[in-house]
Amino acid sequence: MNVELDQLAQDYWEYALSTFPTEAMLLGDHRFDAEMEQFSRQAEDEQIAEFDRLVAAANAIEDGVLNADELITKAVLIDEASGRANELRSRTAEYDANPSWGIHVLLPQFAGQLPLTKPAHAEALVEKWTNVGPMFDQLIHRLRQGVARDRTPPRTSVEKSIAQIDQYLASPTTTDPFINVPAPEAFTQEQTEAWRDRLARVVIDVIRPAYERYRHELKEVVLPVSRPEEKTGVRWLSDGEEIYARAIRRHTSLDLTPLEIHNIGLEEIARLEGEYQTMGAQVLGTSDLSQIYDRLRNDPELRFDDSEQIVAAAQDAMDRARTAIPNWFGRLPRADCVMAEIPEAGAQDAPIAYYLPPATDGSRPGTYFINTTEPTTRTRFESEALAFHESIPGHHLQLAIAQELEGIPEFRKHALVTVYVEGWGLYTERLADEMGLYSGPLHRLGMLSFDSWRAGRLVVDTGMHALGWSRQEAVDYLVQNSPLALNNIESEVERYIGMPGQALAYMIGRREIMRLREEAQTTMGGRFDIKGFHDTVLGSGPVPLGILGDLVRKWAS
């Protein structure tokens, strides 16, 4: 073991956990429970300096003194620390009003998932919620810095964020997610009530006033100078080209240009047309692409009737996948995966689903969150592909297995290699077809629809952030080139606006995993084993694509 590298890996993970205390708490590390994330410019500068220091120290270790696994650790450490530093260099807090992943949306959603297993954790939460006020004040100050530097968010994002805050502030405190947090099992009924009374006081005195101050800043200061719809992407910021280049590198682990990615998306969209025509003729009785899209988007018979049907369909798909995975994977996670509905507050503009990994201490299973708002707009035919991606064999297998790996530094189990994580999720949507998990041809059309979605992302994300597309141009492109429902398209475009480059990871990652699988099959011939391939891909934790290629080629040789 290289002592210097091992210490750097520990230093990085300790610093990451202390810098992102809510993330640490969700993972089951309770050392920073009373703290909230810091968004001041000073804190940002300090974080950049520390991540840069870690990168420089790792680069100074010569490859020749490291074994194969240590070389992976060094590469992932450099990728992670430099990625975090470069994200911070974009100074996103100065122009961030994000209705998809803003802190004002995420905090209420995560509140109910915090694993409070001991009375001390519950006590610390009271102090943590007290620190929500200063955190929002920092965000307000950063927005003012952005206004002063002519770095402002798009108008539609500001308006949607204001509407979300209004919804929260109008809700009764009896249902407030910051109060209705699951209490530790050790609490008596009397202790739980007294604790919730304290939380309620913090909500009334600190949290809701902080939301009101944040809303006032967005409404009165930011909205009047926000960017118009035709200048949605970051390219309209003075340093927009650098911001987007950093985002591409962070989320794909590759040095691709926006135009290269844009053209890949156009190629993928064109490739899907033949599959739609073949399957559309079989399922819908037409091979006309526009008619297929129209039926899938607008036929009410292909929609759910109520939220209970959405949950039941997703649970059924997840249960079928759980039964089938031993035939396709040698390594299986110990942690379970459960389902939950995205909380009502913010759900209107939230993604259609997402996955939250288990707590590392075993106190909380992996959770597949599904959006059940406006159920009659949610598609039956896409529900299975969504479940396979977010739960089993998608994110739950990859992320839970990574957490349970032994013999690798802790930070590698949780590395934020978006292209690997989301590439795997998209890969499993097609893998589920190979596994025979789709319940019929109609649901296989959902698999194609999701491919259109992820291919379209390459086009519209680069379109807005590099080529100058308006928000409406992005919406129109997805309407014309996918069967996605309009409400999903609009919420997705908001997501791409607020998280430049993140949406590129899915199709870029899936393409590389498939390429490596085909390469291994060619190399190995009859020796190729699908379980072995999957265990190789999942057996080292999240890694950049270059390292993943090395791992697969070594296995296949």
Phi, psi and omega in degrees: 000131176279111187298319182296314180293319179300319179293320177298319179298318178294317179300316181299312185292320177299317181292319179298317180294318180290331180282330180238071188296330178291321175299318178300316181297318178298328179282348180099009175265113190258015182289339185239026188302325186279355187259159172239159178301148179255130184241011180290158177298322179297314178298321179299315179297319179296320180293317178301315182298318181290317178295321176298319179299317180295320178297313181298318180294321179291319178297333182285345178279123183289138180300327185297340181265004184250145173276180187300315182289326177293327175297323176295315180301315179299313183296317180292321178299314179296316180298316182292310184293317179292324178297316178295317180298318182289325173301315181294327179297337179284351176052048185300327183301339181285340183224027188256111167228095196244105181287349179267312186228022177292154182299330180292339177266316186291320184303311178298327180289322182280340186306316182285353181257359181290124186278088180268089186265346182229154177305325179297326178294319179294321179297317180296329181297325178300316178291323179300312180296329176297329181278357176295325180299305177301328179297314179294326177296323175297316179298321178298316179296321179294322177297323177294322175298320179296317178299318180295333182258011181058039176240094187235159179281166175292148184301316183297324179293321178295314182298317180293322178296318177299317180297322178295318179295320177301318180298317179295313183294334179278348182283149180290148179295339180296336179251010185298127183294337178285344178261318185274056177267136179303127182279156175301144181299333182289342181289139168282170178301320180294318179295320179298316180295318179295321179295316180292329175298321178293318177299319180297322179295320178295320179299315183290320187271334189238302192291309182294320173299326178294318176299321180295319178296319180296317178299316180300318180298314180298316185287313190267332185253313188276314185303316182299336181245014181291160182286139178291166185302328182284354177236054186286318189283165181290346179300341181274355172276155185300328179250027186299323181297318179291320179302313185288324177298319177297318182295319178299313181296319181297317189265349177243344185062016181235158178262069179261147175273157177304321182292322176300315180293318178303315181290326174300317178298317179298320178295318181294319178300316180295322181296328184286340186302317181296320179295319178300316183295319179293311183286326179297320178297322181288319189263319188251355178077019177211145175251007177282121188299316182294323178291322178298311179300317182297316179297313183294328182277325194242346183290115182296337179291343179265011179251158174283158178267327183206171184293331179298323178294322179299311181296317182296318180295317180294319180295320180296316179297316181296321180294320178297318180295320180300322180290327188273337191297333180299338179279351186236350182224133174278324181260125180237149181284149174280325182292144179274166175237129179238172180248153174207152176273141175298130181305149186302320180295113180091351184294332182303323182249010180279163174299166181291339177190162170200168183239137175245121184297162178293159169288139185291341179272006178080005184281344180216132179285172169297144185231127176264106179271130181235141182271116182249011177291151180045062187301332181287353173261356182268134189271134175294318190289341179264352189295326183285316177301321179297315180295318180296321180294310188279334185243265184238127008266022186275245189300323183297313179300312185294310187285321179291319176299317180301318180296332185265000179295146179245150175084010175235154179302148185301322184297330180292334179291337186239016184302141184268057180271087189304317185295327176287310184296310183281331174298320177296316180302316180289323177304320185288342176294319175284324176301321179301328176293316176299325182281355181072029186274337180290137188282351178177176182301325180299317181287337173290331173295329175296325176298317177294319180301319179289330173295318177300319180301310184286327175291319178298330177301320180299326182282311188280328178296312176292326179301312182286314191272343180238325187259357174087019178295150171278168175301318182293324176298321178295315178299313182299320181298315181291327176296319183281339188235019175203161176266014182300143176295148186299321181295324176292319179300314182295318179292326178292318179297321175301321179296316180295325178297316185279342181228071183306132174088336184298321183289348179287339190295326191298298184288324177299316180292317180298317180301320182287321177298317178294320179297317179293323177295315179295322178296318179294321179297320178294317181293318189268336183059235182291346179281347184297134180230121185295325177297317180296320178298311181296320180294328177292316180297322185265355193273358181236009185079178180296130181223153173301159187297326178299317178291321178301318178299318178298318181296315182292318180295324177295318178296321186280346186286000000 
